[in-house]
């Protein structure tokens, strides 16, 4: 798992998407992406987003 963190508008999304497209062959089962809405007035908590991924079907209960 990789986490990209930084101030809004500094290119985290562009970096993450570039890396994901570059390495997609290494992950034939897919990749997960979440928009944490960092540039908005109500950003999403990264811990809550991670918990949602982990509680998704087929993962840890």
C-alpha positions in Angstrom: 0.0 0.0 0.0 1.2 3.5 -0.7 -0.1 6.7 0.8 0.5 10.1 -0.9 0.1 13.1 1.5 0.5 16.8 1.0 -1.1 20.2 0.8 -4.1 20.7 -1.6 -3.1 21.6 -5.1 0.4 20.3 -5.0 -0.1 17.3 -7.4 -0.7 14.3 -5.2 -3.6 13.0 -7.4 -1.5 13.5 -10.6 1.4 11.6 -9.0 -0.8 8.8 -7.7 -2.6 8.3 -11.0 0.7 8.4 -13.0 2.3 5.8 -10.7 -0.9 3.6 -10.8 -1.0 3.6 -14.6 2.7 2.9 -14.8 2.5 -0.1 -12.5 -0.9 -1.5 -13.4 0.6 -4.7 -14.9 2.0 -5.6 -11.4 -1.6 -5.6 -10.0 -3.7 -7.8 -12.2 -6.5 -8.0 -9.6 -7.0 -4.2 -9.7 -6.2 -1.0 -7.8 -8.1 1.1 -5.4 -8.4 4.9 -5.6 -10.2 7.3 -3.2 -10.6 11.0 -3.6 -10.1 12.5 -0.1 -11.5 15.9 -1.3 -8.5 17.7 0.1 -9.2 20.8 -1.9 -12.7 21.2 -0.5 -14.2 22.7 2.7 -15.0 19.1 3.8 -12.0 16.9 3.2 -12.5 13.2 3.9 -10.6 11.5 6.7 -8.0 9.1 5.3 -8.5 6.7 8.2 -12.2 6.4 7.5 -11.5 5.8 3.8 -9.0 3.1 4.6 -11.5 1.4 6.9 -14.1 1.4 4.1 -11.6 -0.3 1.8 -10.7 -2.9 4.5 -14.3 -3.6 5.3 -15.3 -4.0 1.6 -16.4 -7.4 0.4 -13.6 -9.9 0.3 -11.4 -8.2 2.8 -10.8 -8.3 6.6 -13.9 -8.2 8.7 
